[in-house]
Amino acid sequence: MPLLRSSRVLGTPARPALVISAREVTAQTDQQADARGGVELRQGAVTVNADQLHYRVVDDFARAEGNVRIDHNGNVFTGPLLQLYVSRFEGEFLTPSFSLAATGGAGKAQVVRFQDSEHLSATEGRYSSCPAVEDQEPAWQISARQLRLDLAANEGEAEGAVLRFLGVPILAAPSLSFPLSSARKSGWLPPNIFLDNRSGLELGVPYYWNIAPQRDATVTPFMMTRRGAGADAEFRYLEPGHAGRINVDLLPNDRVFGRSRWSLKLHNDGQLGDWRYRFNSERVSDDDYWKDLSRRVESQTPRLLASDFVLNRQRELSWGVIDTYARVQRWQTLQGADALAHFDSPYQRSPQVGIRVTTAADEAVLDSFRPWGRKARLEGSLELEYNRFDLPGSALPGQPRGGQRVHALGHLAAPVGGEAWWFIPRLSFNAAAYDLERPLDDGRTRMSRVIPTFSIDHGWVFERDTRLFGRAMRQSLEPRVLYVNTPFRDQLALPNFDAAPKDFNFDSIYTDNEFSGVDRVSDLHAVSVGATSRWVSAARGEEILRVGAVQRFLFRDQRITPDGQPVKQRFSDLLLAAAAHLDERWWADGTLEFNPEARRSVRTVMRARYSPGPFKTVSVAYRLARGQSEQVELAWQWPLYGQPVTRRGADSRAADCGGAWYGAGRVQYSLRDKRLTDSVAGLEYDAGCWVLRFGLERLSTGRAETNTRLMLQLELVGLSQLGSNALKVLTDNVPGYRRLSSDRSPSSDFLP
């Protein structure tokens, strides 16, 4: 038969009510209470369970013995004996085990003392996110003679702290401060370890300084076995109206290079009244910096570093938008000593000043213009701009050293359409005048030209309900036609400061100019005709299949072309594209550029990915640019051996340490050069509460030069990551890569 329980409600008018329930409760009114057998004490956010409990009403003191468990705001402590002043949460717990809600970890201590509900200290404390196993030490743990936690400020401090991994001390500090949440805290960070074939072994120990809520700095002294000692520094700020960062990397005496080396990076965004500005700059000490110290170069084009200052103001009016802007752009070109590896430098702008006006007339203005019974609206734009160009290095033969340009770009369009179609006639012009520093071969320093363009863009979207592989689908058919007519204007003798050929693809074939920039306008008289069809899941709205084709027909020879050779072929290359997601596990897409005269593909990109489950993904890719490159790629993340980690019960954030090996990486191979290009490969071991990553990265830095880097990273789940950042390299390089500990890591690291 069930056991009967009794309860008592105790308290005073000055304190919240306190409820004690147990199988046996005896009490003296307003004096004391004793409880035995399955005791539970509840007051506010505090719950105490024990075998027996004595409570004094007069001073709100509770003494609990035997299988004591206290739960306070998600923090749980268990042990043999607790003495506590309940309302003010002050007392001590002997030899408790504990788990902290803020970090998701657990530990033990000789004594835990509660100063109040927000402050506690632990003597001879130990902490880990590894699951507790009887008579066995956790895989990793941090111990301290004295541990003080400030839950209100989300910060802690440990005296005599030692971090052990598999029983071996790997980090020690006389005093260590750390955050208990995502809040920032000054202190030493885990060391960085890097190894590559150019600099040898590099060890850096960062110090983080939380200067103010809106400012911080990180200084990292480092030592390279081959090059010597140096320091990296980063300062970040977030002020009202301004935000940015400054990075300085200094190697005072590079023993390999023979002199000091440095890099400087400045990034700032802000607002001054109605004006917004942006400043980005990256500079390095020498032309070989990007090879030797590539990890410290941020630019996507590591041999071409920009310094760019942009100032603009945008005003929205009832009739349109006025955008006023100014810019200064400078380049640092890292050419190096190999003349065969030199490249053409882009022109610098010092300055660029302009104004851009866009407007749209009210429909009532065009009430009389009703093609197909629909009202049209008038829209247009005008851009006026001045640029002064110069080269950062020497000019090539026949190339202007610099000069000035004033240009005007404008268009007027009357778009009309409905929900499933559009018709856009458009008239535009490109006008430019030049004043060069040095005369051209014909002796001129000043010249100008005006080039008009007329185009019509027309398209439809047809839809129907259908079925594909037994599933209900909404299929669309989207034909599109673009007519362009631009008269020929001789531009061969004009300078080219900023024009570049556009990539020939599904987007650029529907534009009226094959060049970006201002200085070149293709003399197109052509029509582009294409169609796309999509199958979209009726149940989920997800695109399952897409196919498309487009081709351009020339009405006359085109003389202004990217390679300077006239195009007499009436039909352009045929562009084909397809993408499929027929199954949750499979993705595939591809594009093909087919030359009808040569009857073969000119460019091809084919990709496929298979992802049957978590941490399982394999992707392959093939890329061909005929006469330039041919490359295959394989990328993967896949379990290799062992039992994958599983979560424990819902009341715990830790994981069972099953232990499993995973492989991850991306390998690129050039079929044209018959060699590996940029590639990365790694092994990961997931033990549940810690993850070990090995990585090898190979980057091409020249025709016969490579930079090979070895990475080793230890992630202590719930604490921090030690070593080189192999996780970031794998995330950036492997499509579909997923962090092994993503479901077990708390919002912040235990160490600062």
N, C-alpha and C positions, 0 to 999 in steps of 0.2 A: 504494500500500500504506500502511497506517496507520503513523503515527509512534510510536515506542516512547518511553515516559516512564520516568524513574527517580525514586526517592524516597529520602530520608535522614531518619532519626529522630535528633534531637540533643537534648541537654539534660544537666542535672546532677541529682543527688538532691534538691537544694534548689529546683529549678524544675520546672514541668510540662513534659511532653514536647512538643517542637516538631517538626513534620513539614514538610519542604520537598520539593516535587515539581516537576519540570520535564523538558523534553526532554533537558537536559544538566546533570548535577549532579556537581561534584567536591568532595570533603570531606577534611579532615584531622581525625582523631578527636580530639575534645575541644578542637579549635583553631578551625577556621573552615570555612565552606562557601561555594561559589560556584555559582550556577545561572543558566542562560540558556534562553530560549525557553518561553513560557507558564508562567512561574513561579507557584507557589502556596505560600504559607507559612501554616500553621495552628497556632494555639496557643490553647486555650480558646475564648473568644468572639471572638477576633481572627482575621481572614482577610485576607491581603495577596496581591494579584495584581500582576505586573509583567513587563516584558520580561527584566530581569536583576536579580539580587539578590546582595549580599554579606552574610554573617552571621558574626559573631564569637561564639564560644561563651562565652569567658571573661567578657565583660561583657554578654552577651545583647543585642548591638547589631546592627540590621539596616539596610542601606542599599539602597533599591529605586529603580530608574530605568526610565523608559519606560513609558507607559500604566499608571501605578500606580493601584491601586484598593484601598482598605482598608475593610473592613466590620467595625464594632464595635457590637454590641447594636442593630443596625438602622440606625445612623448610617453613611452611606456618604460617603467622600471620594475624589476622583479628581484626578490631576495628574501632573506629570513627575518629581518627586523627593521621596522620603520618607526621613527618618532617624529611627529609632525604637528605644528600649530596650523590647523587646517585653513582658516580664513585667510591668514596672511602668507600661507604656504611657506613656512619656515621650519627647517628641521634637518634630520640626517637619515640616510639609508645605509645600512651596513652591507658590505660585499654584494652590491646589486649588479645585475645585468640590465642593460638599457638599450633602447632604440630611439633614434631621434627623427622626428617627422621632417625636419628641415633638410637633412642630408640623406635620409634613407638608409643610414648605416646603423650599426649596433656595436656594443662594447661591454666592458666590465670595469669595475673599480673597487678599491678597498673601501672607500667611503664616498658617498655623494652627499653634499650639503646644499640645501635649498636656502638661498638668502631671501627670495620672494618668488612670485610666479614667473618672473622674467630673468632671474639670475641664479646660477648654480655653479658649483665647483666639484671636481672629482679628484681624489687623491689616488696616485698610482693607477691612472686610467689607461684603458686600451680601447682602440676603435678600429672597425673594419666594416666593409660592406659584404664580406664573404659570409655565407650561411654558417651558423654555429654547428659544429660536429663535436660530440662528446669525446673528451680525452684527446683532442686534436687541435693544434693551433691553426688559425686561419691562414690562408695562403699569403695574405698581406695584412699588416696591421700597423697602426701608429700608436706609440705609447708615450706617456708623459708623466713626470713626477706630479705635476699639478696642471689640471685642465680647468679653465674658467670659461663659461659660456654666458654671453649676454644675448638672450633671445629677442629682446626689444630692439637692440641695435643690429641683430643678425651678424654677430661677430664673436670670435672666440680667441683665446690665447692659451698656448701650451708652453710650459717650462720643462726643459730637459726632454725635448721631443726627439724620438728616434723612429724612423720608418724602416720596417723590416719586410723583406719579400722572400718567401720560402725560408724564413728563419735567418736570413742574412741581412744585416744592417746596410741599407743603401743610401740613407740620407739622415743626417743628424743636425740639430740646431739647438743652442742653449735656450732660445726663445723663438717661438713661431706663432704668428697671428694669422688668422684665416677667416673667411666669410662663412656664414651658415646658410646663405641663399645666394642669389645672383648679385647681391650687393658687392661693391668693390672694396678691397682692403689692401693697405700698403703692406709690403713684405716681399721676401724672396720667393721667386717662382721656381718650379722644377727645372733642372738643367736641360739645355739643348745639346744634342750630340749629332754631328754630321761627319760623313766620311766620303771623300771623292778623290779622283785620281789627280786633280790639279792642286788641291790645298792640303790633302792629307786628312788627318783627324782634327775636327774642330769641336771644342767644348766651350759652351757659353752658359753663364748663370745670370738670368735676368732678375732685376730688382724692380718691382712695381711700386710707384709712388702715387697714392690717391691724394692729389693736391687739394682738390675741392670737388664738390658734386659735379661741376661742369668742366673740370680739368684733371688730366692725369699724365703721367710720364712713365716710360719704361727704359731703363738703362741696362745694357747687356755687355759686360766685359767678356771677351772671348780669347781663346788661344788656338791657333792653327799650328800643327806640328811642322808644316813646311814653310809657312809664310810669317809666323810670328803672332804677336798680341795686338789686339785692337778693341774697339768698342762700338756697339750699335746703340742708338738712342732714338726714341720716338716720343713726341709730345702731342697730345690731343686736347682739343678744346671745343666747347659747345656754348658759345655766348649768345645773348639775345641778338638775333640778326646776323650772326657770324658763326661758322663752324669749320673745322679743318684739322689738319695734322702736319707735323714737320718730322721728317726722318733724316738723321745724319748717321752715316756709317764711315768709320775711320780706321784705317790700317796704317799707322804712322811709319812703319818701316817694313815693307814687303821684301823678305829676304830673297825671294825668287825673282821678283820684278826689278828690285834694286832701288826703289824709291817709295815714297808714301803714296797711298791710294785712298780715294774717298768717293762717296756718292751722297747726293743731296736730293731730297724729294719734298716738294711743297704742294699742299692741296688746301684750298680754301674756297668756301662758298659763302656768300653773304648778301646783304641788302642795305642800300643807302637811300633812304627815302623811297621814291618810286623806282629806283634803279636796282637791278640785281647784277651781281658780278660773280665770276668764277675764275680762279687762278690755279693752274696745274703746271708743275714744272718738275723735270727730272734731269739731273746732270751727274756725270761721272768724271773721274780724273783722267782717263786715258782710253784709247781705242780698243784695248784688249780686256777691259773691265768686264764686258758682257760674257766673255769666255771664261775667265778665271774665277769670277765671283758672281755667277749667273743668278744665284738665289737672292741676291740683293737688288736685282733689276726687276722693276714692276712692269715696264712697258710691254705691250703685246708685240711691238716691233723692237726687239732689244738692241738693234744697231741704229735705230732712228729714234732719238729721244726728243720730246716736245717740251717747249715752254709756251704756255697759252694763257692769255688774259682776255676775258670776254666781259663786256659791259653792255647791258641791254635794258630797255624799258618798254613795256607793252601797255598800251592804252586801249581799252574797249569802249567804243562809242556806239551810238544808236544805229549808225549806218555801216560800221565795220571796225577794223582793228588797225592800229598804227604801231609798228614795231621799230624802234630806233636802237641801233647797236653800234658797237665799236670793238675792235679786236687787235691784239698784237700777238703774232705767232712766230716763234723762233725754233730752229732745229739744231740739235747736235748730232752729227753723222759720225758713226764709228766705222771708218773705212778700213783701218788696219794696213799692214805692210803688203798684203797680197793684192797686186794690181788686178788680177783676174777676178777677184771677189768684190771689186768696187761696184757701187751702184749709183744710179742717178739720184741726186738729192732733190727733194721738192723745194719749191720757192718759199721764202719766208714772207710774211705779211707784216709790214711795219709802217703805217698801220692799215687796218681795214675799217672803213666807216660807211654806214649805210642806213637807209630807211626803207621799210617795206609796208605797203598799205594794201589791205584786202577789204573787199566790200561786197555786199549782196543787196541788189535792189529789191524793194517790196514787190510782191506778185502783182499788185494793182498797177504798177508802172507798165507791165507787159500784158495788160488784160486783153489786148487785141491779138497777141501772138499765142495761138492755141493749136499747136500741132497735135494731130490725132485727138482733138477735143480736150487737150490737157493744157492747163496754164503752165507757162515757163517762168523761170526766174532768171535774172541777170546777175552774174557774179564776175568779179575780176580782181586783178592784183597788179601792183606796180612796185618794182624794186629799183632803187637808185643807190649806187655804191661806188666808192673810191677805194683803190688799193695801190699801195706802193710795194713792189716785189723786189727781192734780192736773193741771191744764192748764198748759203752758208760756206760754200767752198768755191773752187774754181769752176768756170763755165766750160762746157764742151765746145768743140768747134761748131760754129753756126748757131750757138745757143746764146740768147741775150743774157748779159750779166745781171740786168735788172731793169726796172722801168715802172711807169705809172699806168694805171688803167682806170677809166671811168666807164661803167656799163649801166644799162637800163634793161630790165626784163619785165615784160608785161603780158597779160593775157585777158581776154574777155570771152566768157562762155555763157550759154543759155541752156542749162540742163533742164530736161523735162523727163518725166517717167512716172511709174507707179510702183506698187509693191513688188512686181515681178519683171520689170523692164526699165531700161534707161536709154536716153538718146541725148548725147552731149556734143553739140557743135562748139568748136573752140578756135579762136584766132589769137595767136601769140607772136611776139617778136623778141629778138635778142640783138641789142645794139651795144657796140663797144668802141671806145677810142683809146689809142695808145700813145704814150710818150716815152721813148726808150732812152737809156743812158748812153748807149753807143749805137751808131748807125748800123743798119742791116747791110747785106751785100749790095743792095741796090742804092745805098746812100741815104735811105729814109730813116728818120727817127720818129716821125709822127704818121699815124694811119688810123683809119676807122672803117667800120662796116655795119650794116643793118641787115638782119635776116628775118623775114616773116615765116610763119608756119600756120597752116590751116589743118585741123583734124576733126574727125567725127568718131566718137566712141559710142557703140551701140551694143546692147546685150539683153538677153532674156534669161529668166529662170523658170523652167517648167518642172512641175512635181507630180508624182503619182504614187499611190500605194502599191506595193508589190511584196514579194517574198524572196528571200535569198537563203539557201541552205535550210529551208523550213522555218525561217524566222521572219516576222513581220517587219517590213522596211518601208521607209519613205525615200524614193529615188528621185533625184533631180537631174535635169539636163540643162546645162548652162552654156549656150553658145554666145560667142562674143566676136565683134568685128571692130577693128580700129583702122580708119583711113587717115593717112598722113600725106601732106604735100608741102615740102619745103624746097624752094628754088635753090639752084646751085649758086654759091658765092665762093670765089676763090679765096682760100684761107691759108694756102701753103706758105705765103710770104709773111704771114702774121705770127706774132709770138704766141707761144702756148705756155701760160703761167700755171694754170690749174686744171685744165681739161684732161680727162682720162677715159679710156674705153670702159663702158659698162659690161659686166658679165652677161653673156647671152643666155637668158633663162626665161621662165614663164612670166616673170614680172617685167623685165626690160623689153621684151618683144611687144608689149602693149604700151610703150612710151614713144614720144615723137622725136627723140634724139638718142643716138647710140653713145653719146658722150655725157659724162658728168662734168660739172664745172661750167665755165662761160666761154672759153676761148675757141671751142670747136663745136660746130653745129652740122650734123650730117644732112646731106641733101636728099632726104628720103622722099620718094613718091611711090607709096606702097600701101598695101592693105594687109593687115594681119588677121587671119581667120583661125579661130580655135573653138574648142568646146571642152567642158569638164562635166563629168557625171559622178554623182555621189550616192552612196547607199548609207542611210542613217537608220539606226535601230529605233523603231517606233516606241519601244518600251523604255529605253534608257537615254535616247537622244545622242548616242555615241556614233561617230563616223566609223563604219565598218570597212568600206571600200571606196576608193577614189581612183578614177582614171581620167586622163586628159591628153589632148594633142593640140598643137598650134603650129602654124607655118606662115611665113610672110611671102607675099608676091610683089616683086618690083615692077612698076610700069615703065621705068627707064633705068639706065645704068646709074649706079651710085658712085660718085667720085670722091667724096669726103668720107674716108673709112679709117678704122683704127690702125691698120697697117700701111695706109697710104696707097694701096693698090686698088684701082677701080673694080667694082663688082658688076659683072655683066650677067651673071647667073640670075634668071628671073625668079626662081623659087629658092628661098633660103633653106638652111638646114631645118629638118623637121624635128620638133621637140616633143617627146613623149614622156609621160610621167604616170606613176601609179603608186598607191599606198594601200596596204591591207592590214586590218586588225581583225581577222576572221575568228580568232580564238583568244581567250584571255591570256594564253601563254605565248602567242606568236605575234610579232610585228614585222612588217617588211615594207620597204619603199624603194623607189628607184627612179632615176631620170636618164634619158638617153637623147643625145643629139645626133641625128642621122643625116649624112650628106647624100642627097639623091644623085648627084653626078658621080661621086666616087663609089656610091652604093656600099657605104660602110659607116660605122659609128665614128664620130669625131671625139665625143666626150661621153663617158658613162659613169654613173654612180649607182651602185647597188648595195643595199644594206638589209640585214635581217637580224632579229633578236628573239631569243627563246628564253622565257622566264617562267618556269613551272611553279615556283614557290619562293618563299623568303630566302634571301642570300643565295639564290640560284639564278644566274643569268649568263647567257653566252651570246655574243653578237659578232657578226662577220661583216666586212665591208670590202667592196672592190671599187677602185677609182681609176679612171683612165682619161688622160688628156693626150690624144694622139700626137706623137712627136715631142712631147714634153715630159710626161711622167706616167707611170703605171704602178699602182700600189695596192697591196692587200693588207687587211687589218683584222686581227682577232683580239677580242676583249672578253673577259670572263670574271665571274665570281662564283665559286662552286665549292660545296663541302667535299673534302678529300677523305677524311678518316675520323672516326670517333662518334660519340654520342652528342648531338646538338644540345645546347643549353636550354632548359625549360624554366619557366617561372615557378616560384613557390606560391603559397596561398595568397589570398587577396589581402591579408593583413601584413604582408611583408613585401619590401621592395627588392630584396636580394634574390638571387637565382641559384638553383642547384648547379654545382660545379660538375657537369657531365664531362666536358672537355672534348673539343673537336677541332680538327685542322681544316682550314679553308685556303683555297688558292684564289688569287685575284691578279689581274694585270691587263695590259694592252700591248700588243706587239704589232709594229708596222714594218712591212718589208717592201722594198722597192724592186719591182721586177725589171725595171729598166737598168738600174745600177747594180742589181744583184747584191744588195746589202741591207741590213737592218737600219732603219732610221730611228726616229724618236720612239722609245719603247719603255715600258715599266712592267715589272713583275714582282709579285709579293706573295708571302705566306703569312697566314694569320692563325694563331691558336687561341681559341676562346674557352677559358676555364670557368666562365660564369661571372666571377667577381674580379677577374683580370683578363686582359687580352694582350697578347704579344704579337707584334707585327715586324716582319722582315721585308725589306723592299730594295729593289735594284732599279735605278733609273738611268737611262742612256739617252743623252741629248746630242744631236749633231750640231757642231759649231763651225763647220767648214766642210769642204769637199772631202777631206781625209782626216778630219779632226772630230773627236767626240769628248763629251764630259760625262763620266760615269760616276754615279753617286750611290753609296750604300746607306740605307736607312734602317734604323732600329728604334722601335717605339714600344714602350710598356704603358698600357692604360690600366690604371687601378680604378675599377668602376666605382663611382661615388667619391673618388678622391681627386685624381689628376692624371695627366699624361706626361710621361717622362721620355726624353730622347728626341729624335728628329720627327718631323710631322709627316710620317708615312700615311696617316689617315687622310690628310688633305690631298696628297699626291694621288692616292687611289680614287678619292671622290672626284677629283678634277679630270681623271683620265679614263675611268671605266664607266661606260654607259650603264645606268641602272644599278650602280654599286650602292650597297646599303651598309651602314655602320653596324657591326655585329652587336654592339652594346646599346643600340638606339632605344630598345624597350626597357633598359635597366638603369640608364644613367640619369641621375637627378638633374635639376635645372642648372646646377652650378658645381664647380669643383670644390673639394674640401680645402685644398691648399689655395692660397691667394693667386 
